[in-house]
Amino acid sequence: MATRTAASRPEISKKRRPNILYVMFDQLAPHFLPSYGHKVVKAPNLSRLAAEGVQFDSAYTNSPLCAPGRFSMMAGQLCSRIGAWDNASEFPSSVPTLAHYLRLAGYRTCLSGKMHFVGPDQLHGFEDRVTTDMYPGDFGWTPTWEEPKKVHWWFHNMLSVTEAGPYDRSLEMEHDDEVAYTSQRWLHEHARGSDERPFMLCASFMQPHDPYLGPRADYESYREDEIDLPAVPYVPPAKREPVGKRMYDLYDRDEYRITERHVRAARRGYYAMITYSDRLLGQVLKTLEETGQADNTIIIVSADHGDMMGERGLWYKMNFFEHATRVPMIIHAPRALKARRVIENVSLMDLLPTFCDIATEGKGVTYTAPIDGNSLLGLAAGLSKGWSNTVFGEYMAEGTCQPAFMIRRDGWKYISCAGDPPQLYDVAADPHELRNLANDPKHAKLAKAFAAEAAAKWDGESIRAQVVGSQCNRILIQEALLKGKITPWDFQPFQDASKQYNRNYGAELYDTDRRARIPFRPEPKKNGKRVK
């Protein structure tokens, strides 16, 4: 076991420990947010949080896929440590999460929305969970590395692009409306309840994940002629680097003729989904204000990964290019942290120690598992001395048959995958990653050093054997569990109707009604005098 304390940190609260509202979006690349420089997208609530808070301009996921990225964030550990290979990998109950640590620190924890937990444990330390998940919790989405030509039809096709446009309703809208509503309801209940613990509420929205079905009013708020096209145009499959060719085989295959109008419609739908989910975020923030909890609540915003959005002809994620791997990261704590921009490289794994640092007021936490991240509070306060400026990434899911690894340090990015030529980019000078410097004689020494570091850090053959073994077991188990009686693992939210609204037992009827009001006002005294 190890105890970590923050070397230097700002004063968070002199009286009460702060609440934490953690807002997570799905597949939101920072490139498409106004505070990160986009000129068209409208996201006023996120823009306000960024303007008043600390924005991290070089934040990354540790795996560019939903479940692995989220599991790594929840555990503060690299995916290869916890077996988070893909979107159907079980998240073991024995892995301590940020929710476990916060509960031990005296916090009330709640999850509203998507976290893509796979397996029978659908809480992983959250005390309350007020919605089910958007995605299945079983092994049905297991890839098959031993059958590289097998096509998986989960979401891996171009229908998300060809069918993009304005829609009046979608599953994503249904889900995110519920996330906003249940988050607000939970905040109301906490504010008027008797639980004096600080809280950590995670509100996790599905949008702007594909399919790019823009809510009609938001879609129409953008003009077609103002939608920007990808900065890096379409690259034919034959001229792509190996990962680009594999992405073509995974979800493109020239099954649909993609036109410029399709690309604009998909990006327009994506922008509309950002605006829509930003508005839902605004509703949650308004509830914080109305319930008097905003002043003592730190708000942290991130996403699980980004989206290529047509750059170089690629879509979705599942690679280490900037649009897929970078994520937004904002810490809003105006009373403790001055507004600033942070340029150092950080990652989602840094959130667990950050939450623990907030919860323990810098006293440190005893971790029972190795933590690969570090608290962001020092950086957020402008203290960068000693920061490694290094992020590690792993990808071990569909679209490859070998594990892929990333080292992002200072202005450089190095990517290795067995069988592929190495990739080395000067991201600072070449943000679109158009010039692979791995074989450039001028950078031979640097490329060799990165290659040696990657080989020492990861045993690719051993990891591949673990991945393939896990896939075989999960496929067998999934097939078996679908025979006969089916017992789903998907989370079933429970509401106790006996404690809702007005009932003829427990508290007095009128007292129950009064206690539900915000602001609460005690019953007026009975003075028996009529006012003339």
N, C-alpha and C positions, 0 to 999 in steps of 0.2 A: 504494500500500500504506500501511496505517496501523498504528501501534503503540498499543495501549491498555494502561495500567497502572491498577491499582486505587488510588484516591486514599487510601483507608484500609481496612484489612482486618485481621481477627484473625489471630493466629499459628495456623497449621494444624498443622504438624508440625516439631519441632525436630530430628528424626532422619530418619525415612523419609517420603517423600511418601506421602500417604494413598491408599488404594484408593477407588474410587467405585462404589457400587451404586446404579444409577438404576432405580427401580421405576415403571413406567408402567401405568396402568389405562385402560380404554377407556370413554368415556361416563360417567364418574363425576362427578356434581355434588357439590360440597362440602356442599351443603345437607343431604345424607343421611348425613353422617358424625358420630359422637358428638362428636369434638373440635371440630366446627363448630356444635354445638348440637342435633343431632337426638337425641330422647329414646328412640327405639325401636330403631334399627339397632345391631347388635352387630358391632364391628370392633376387637377388643382390641389387635391388633398395631399397627394404624394409630394407635389412641389412645395407645399407649405411645410410639411415635415422636414424635407431636405433643407429648405431655406433657414429654418429655425434650429436644425439639428446638425449632426455630424454625418456627412455623406462620404462613404468609402468608394473611391473611384476605380479601384482595382481589386474587387472582391470576386471570388471564384467558388463554384461548386467543387466538391472533391470527387464527384462522379456525375457526368452529364446524362443522367437518366433519373426518373422520378424516385422510385423506391430506394435505390442505392444512395442517391444524394441525400435523401431524407434520413435514412438510417444512420449514415455517417454523421450528419448534423446532430441527430438526437443523442448519439453515443459519444460524439467528440473524438471518434476514431476512424482511421482509414477503413474502407470497405473490406480490404483483404484481411484485416484483423478479425472482423465479425462475420465473415461469410456473406456479405451483402453483394452478391454477384449481379443480380438482375431484378426485374420487376416481379419475379415470382419467388425470390429468395425469402426463406423464413427469417424474421427478425427474432432472435432467441430471447426468451424471457429473462435469461440469466445475464443479459448485457445491461449494465446500469445506464440510465438515460438522464438527460437534464431534468426530466420530470421527477425521477426518483430523488435526485440530489436536492431539488427545490423543496420537495415534500419533507425531506429530512431537515431542511433548513427552516421549516415552519411555514411554508407557503401552501396555499390552496391552489390546485392545478386543474385546468379545464382545457379540453380540446374541442373546438368546433370546426368541422370541415375535414378536408382531405389530409391524411398522412400516409396512406398506402401501406399500412401495416399488413404483413403477410404472416399467417399462422393463427393459432387459436388465441393468443394473447393480443387483444385489440385495444389495450390501454397503455401498457409500457410505462406505468408510473403516473399517468393522468388519473386524478381522483374522480373527475367528472368527464363524461364525453356526451355531448348533446346532439350529435348527428351521427348517422352512419357514414361510410366512406363512399366516395365516387367510384372507386375501382374495387375489383374483387380481392378478397383476402386469401384466396387459395393458390394452388400451384399451377393453375391452368395456363399461365403465360410463360412457362419455362422454355427457354431457347434450347436448341439442339446443336451443339458444336460438332458432334460426330456426324451430323447430316447437314453440311454447309449449304447444300442446294435447296433445302426445305424452306418454303416460303411461309412465314407466319402472318396471319391476316388480322392481328389485333388492331393496330392502327397503322400498319406499315403499308400504306399505299398512298396514291396522290389524290384520293377523293376529297381530302380536307382542302386541297387547293382548288380542284375543279368545281366543287360545290360551295365555295366561299361566297358570301354575300349577306344581305340583310335578312334577319329572321325575327319573328315575333316571339318565339319561345324555343328553348333547347334544354337538354339535360343540364348543360353547364349553367344556364340561367337559373334553372330550378334549384340546383345545388347551391349556388352562391347566394341566391335570395335567402335560402334556409340558413346558411352560415351567418349572414348578417343578422337575420332575425333572432336566431338562437343565441348569438353572441350578445346582442342587445338585451334579450330576456335574462340571460345569465348575469349580466352586469347589473340589471335592475334588482334581481333577487339577492345578489351579494350586497348591494348597497343598503337594502332594507332588512337584511338578515342580521343574525347575532354572531356570525363567524367573524372574529376580529383579526384573523390572519391576513397578511397581505396575499394578493393573488398573482398567479401567472395564467393569463388566458391566451391561448393560441387560436387565432382566427385564420383559417387556412382556406383560401379561395382557389377554385379550380381554374378560373380564367387568368390569362389569355391562352391557355393550352388549346391546341388544335382539337377538333375542327374549327375553322375560322368563321364561325357563325356570329356575325356582328348583330347585337340588338338593334332593331330597325332604327329607332330614333337616334342612337349614337352613330350608327353607320351613316345615316343621312346627314349627320352634322359635319361629316368630312366630304369634301368634293373629290371626285375621281381625279381631276387634274392636279390636285395638290399632293396626291399620294406619291411619295418618292419610290423609285425603283432601287433594287440592290446596287450597292456601290461596286461590287465585283460581279460582272455579268456572268451569264450561264457559261459553264465550261463543259464541252462535250465529254461524255464518259471516257472515251479513249485517251483524252489528254489530262485526265484527273490523276492526282496522287492516289495510292492504293486505297486509302480510307474513303475517298470520294467515289471510287469505282464500287466499293462495297456498299456504300449508301445507295448508289444507283440500283444495284442488284437487290437491295433489301426492300426499297419502297417505290422505286420509279419504274424501271424496266420498260419505259416508253409505252406503257399501257394507255396513257392519255396524252393527247397533244396539249401541252401547256403553252398558252399564249401570254403576251404581255398583259392582256386584260385580266387573265386569271391571276397573274402575279399581283397586279394592283388590287384586285378584289380581295385576295387573301390578306394582303397587308392592311387594307382598309378595314377588313373584318377584325384583324388583330388589334388595330388601333381602337376600334369601337369597343372591343372587349376590355381593353385597358381602361377606357373612359368609364365603362359600366361598372367594373369592379372597383375603380377608384371612388365612384359615387357611393357604392355600398360601404367602402371603408369610411367615407365621410359620415355615414349614418352611425357607425360604431363609435367614431370619435365624438359625435354629437351626444351620444348616450353617456360617454365618459364625462363630458362637460355637465350634462343635465343632472347627473347623479352625484356631482361634487367630487369625483374621483380623479379627474384629469390632472390636477396639480401635483398629485403624488403618484403618477403613473409614468413609467419610462416606456416609450414605444420603440420597438425594434422591427424593422421591415427587411424582408429578404425574399428570395425565390429559390426554388430547388435547382434550377438550371435556366439556360436561355433558349433561343430559337434562331435557327439560321435564316429563316424568312426569305429564302430564295438566293441568299448570297452564294456565289459561285455555282448556282444550280442546286444547292442543298437546302433541305428543309428539316424542321424539327430539331433534334439534338444528336446525341450518340457519337460525338466527336469532340476534339479538343480545340477547334477553332474558337475565336473569341466570342462570336455571337451565340454559340452553344454553351460555352463554359463560364463566361462571366455572368455575374448576377448583381442586382442592386443590393445595397446594404446601407441602411440608415439607422442611426441611433438618435432618438429625439428625447432629450432630457435638458430643456433650456435652463432649468434652475441649477444644474450641476455642470453642464458642458456647454461651452461657447460654440456657436455655429462655426463650422470649418469644413474643409475638404481634406480627406486623407488620401495620399497617393500610394502608400505602401501596399504590397500584396497581402491580402487576407483571404480567409476562406470560411465556409459554413462550419467547419469543425471548431472554429474559434468562438462560436456562440455558446456552447456548453460552459466553458470556463468563464465567459463573460457573464452569463446568467448567475453562475455561482458566486462570482465576484460581487455582483450587485446584491445578491441575497444575503451574503455573509458580511457585507460592508468591509470587504478587503481582509477579513480574518483568515481566509483560506479554507479549503475543503480537502478532506482526506478521500482521495480517489482509490477505489479498489481495483481499477483497471487502468492500463496505460492510456493517457490522454494525449492525442496528437495535436490538439489546438492550444491556443493561449488567449488569455483575456484581452479584449480589445479596448478596455477602458483607458489604459495608458496612452495608446495611440489616439483615442478619441479626445484625450485631454491635451494632445500636442506633444506627447513624450514618445519619441520614436527610437531613442537610444537602446540598443540591444535587440531590436526587432529583427528577426531572421530575414524578413522580406521574401520568404520562400513559401510556395504552395505546392502540395503534391496532389496529383489527380490519378484516378484509376478508372478503367472501363473494361468490364468483363461480361458484356451481355450480347444481345443479338447484333448482327452486322459485322462480326468478327469471329474468328475461331482461335484467337490468341489474345491474351490480356494485353492491354495497351496502357502506357504510363506517361504521365506528364510531370515535368519539373518546371515551375514558373518562378524565376528568381530575378530580382531587380528588373531590368528591361527585357530579359530573355525568356524564351519558352523552348523547352526541349521535349520531344515526343518520341517514344520508342515503342515498337511492337514487333515481335518476332516475325521475320519474313518480309517486313517493310523496310525501305530505306529510312534512316533516322531523319527527323525534322528538327531544324533549329531556326527560330525566328527572332529577329530583333523587333519585338512588338512596339517598343517606343518609337523606332524610326519607320517601321513597316506595320502599321496597325491592321492592315488588311491581310497580312501574312501571305504575301505574294512571292517573296524571295526566300527559298529554303537555303540556308547558309551552311548546312551540315557538311557539305563537301567542298565548301569554299576554302582554299588554302589559307586565306587570311584568318579564318576562324577555326582552323584545324585543332589547335590546342584546346580551345573552349569546348568544341564538340566532343573531343576525346575525354575531357574531364567530366562532362555531363554523362557520356556513355558509361564511364566507369562508375559514377555515382548511382546511376539507374541500375546497373548490374549488381552493385553491392546492396542496394536497398531492396530490390525485388528479385525473387527466384521465379522467373516466368514459367519454367517447366513445372515446378511444384504447384504454383497457383493454377495453372491450366489443368493439372490432374485433379485438384480439388474441385474446380468448376465443373468438369465433365462428370466426376463422381456424384456431385450434388445434383446435377441435371438428371442423371439416370435414376437416382433415388426418387426425386420429386415427380418425375413423369410416371414412374410406377405407382407411387402413392396416390397421385391425382386420379389415375385410371381406376385404382381400387376403390377410392372413396366415392366415385360416381356410380358404383354398382350397388344395387339394393337401396337401403335407406340412406338418404343424404342428410348429413348434419353440417350446415354451413358454418363457416367461421366468421362471416360478415357481422359487424357490430350491429346490435339491435338496441337503439336508444330506448330507455325506459322512462315513462312518466307515471308518477303515482297520482292517479286521478282523485284519490281520497284526500289529497292535500292541495287540490286546486280549487280556486274560486270559493264559493260559499258552501259549507257543510254543516250538518247538525251535530257535530261532535268536536271536541277540542276547544279552541278559543271561541269566545262570544262572536256571533255572526258579524256584528258591526265592527268589532275590534279587528277581525280578519280583514275586512274591507279597508279599514283605516291604515293598517300596517302595510298594505300593498301600495299606498300612495307615496309618490315622490314629488315634492318634499313632504315628509311626515309632519302632521300637525296634531297635537294632542286634542282630545275632546274638550270643547268649551265648558266652562263651569256652569252649573245650573243655578242661576241666581233668581229665577222666578219673576223677573221684572220685565214688563212689556215696554218697549221703547215707543213713545208717542211721537 
